[in-house]
Amino acid sequence: MEFNDTQAIYLQIADYICEQVLLEHWSVEERIPSVRDLAALVEVNPNTVVRSYDFLQQRDIIYNKRGLGYFVGSNAPQKIKVYRKERFLEAELPEFFRTLYLLDISLEEIQERYQTFIAETFPTS
């Protein structure tokens, strides 16, 4: 996993977990990788993964079954969308709008590129 300097690593790992759920790679009520397994996968200290899991557990996205590990919560996809949508609208969208304005990019051009992106990235079966 490639980390960037703009956000704490534990939050980037939390975003990765959320993305796996939204892409349905990890299903609702499915066990997710253990702290050690995920730490090895993303090449970080297990304490960083623990912090990510705690963060997601506080938001009821994942939960811990003592002795069995962590599982995706039953309402996880909806909770992830609410959390990420709120974060996007408050933090990222204003910067996006500023860039559109400064570079004189029309919403029509954005819509066209968005539709192309969706068609190429998430083709229907």
Secondary structure, DSSP 8 states (H G I E B T S, - for coil): ----TTS-HHHHHHHHHHHHHHTTSS-TT-B---HHHHHHHHTS-HHHHHHHHHHHHHTTSEEEETTTEEEE-TTHHHHHHHHHHHHIIIIIHHHHHHHHHHHT--HHHHHHHHHHHHHHHS---
